Amino acid sequence: MSRAKLSRERSSTLYRRACELMPAGVNSPVRAFGAVPGDPLFIARADGAYLWDADGNRYLDCCGSWGPLILGHGHPRVLAAIEAAVRRGTTYGAPCEAEIELAERVIAAYPGLELVRFVSSGTEAVMSAVRLARGFTGRNLIVKFSGCYHGHSDALLVSGGSGLATFGVSSSAGVPPGAVADTVVLPLDDEQLVTDLFAERGPDIAAVVIEPLPANAGLLPQRPEYLRFLRDVTRQHGALLVFDEVISGFRLGMDGAAGFYGVVPDLATFGKIIGGGMPVGAFGGRREIMTRLAPLGDVYQAGTLSGNPVAMSAGASALRVLQEQKVHERLEELGRTLADALAGPAAKAGCTLVRAGSIFWLAMQPEAPRRVEAVDGRGMQRYAVVHEAALEQGVYLAPSGWEVGFLNAAMQAEEVQKLGATLAELI
Ligand code: PMP
């Protein structure tokens, strides 16, 4: 049953004010509701599974700040850790014990990780991992895949064309051709193209960088044998395999996509969940590679707020809860609950529910694509209609059909069932 149209007057007033001060009124582009109808909602507060906008409307939060909030908003133990940390000082610019606890937890959980370095965002993590891969191998070429997002550093801001290996043309103005000249973009899910590229340029390739569970152009789960192939081919040619686990890390399980698929990369990058909702990023790998970082080695990398004590305490606390309470098992059950309610109706409506644990994406096409070139762009308009109607029903989905949804541990089974039923009605 549809409710009367919600008032979003205060959000719209705030949005107009914000637009006078910040480009499109936002500090990250997708937030501006460019791909869906209406003005962006301004959020006044959040608790558990819910967001409240500035007009007092409540929404089940399926965006979860784009991934970090696996425990929902304001988990009591994470909040307590943050409060206690803040009282001890917000930043020192010197080492603190919380860094050790988070490092121990990340290293113990993730396969093949011997050393880790913390930074302040996912962008920084991948940018630094790429520099390290280049420094370690003494090579320049980076291979990435179209549809995979690795943050907005110059060298990685390339999506490239479909079908053939394309030397990078940046998808953003302001990136000089030289910055992407050593980035090669390939489509996902094609062993032959990778084999051919290595045959031609193998000695120049520093690293293959991939989201092992691509989640930035819809959700595009890869064949496990494809990931194993990437592991083998990089090893054969002395290139590094870099898994960007900024979304999948600690989301698919404590051991991320590496554990899920049984493929161990040389370097892995993290963000989101490991900061417990505070700004964070990290990259890590084998000792032999990581010791090339300054001050031990010749690859420079640094940060004023890196290893921030509040973020480290929040992250350590979140990982502690995830592990102690076996949260991933519960999230898998919630994911199944969503699938039970939604997969059938989606198929009837010509859509596909793509799901990996607590990550979901409604593909507006009958089959789940494995590469971005196979995503039917017309689905984005359909998604925009669903998005607006979902808001009316008190469900906050990410404001773009290219984005995935996240379930979180603050959600109850009944809420997820209802979410499934609501979306089933709207598609
Ligand atoms: N890598 C991946 C896989 C991401 O999804 C993102 C952001 N969503 C980033 C890197 C960049 O992270 P950040 O926005 O924290 O810079």
Boltz pocket constraint, residues with backbone or C-beta under 6 A from the ligand:
constraints:
  - pocket:
      binder: B
      contacts: [[A, 66], [A, 120], [A, 121], [A, 122], [A, 123], [A, 124], [A, 126], [A, 149], [A, 150], [A, 151], [A, 152], [A, 211], [A, 215], [A, 216], [A, 244], [A, 245], [A, 246], [A, 247], [A, 271], [A, 272], [A, 280], [A, 281]]
      max_distance: 6.0
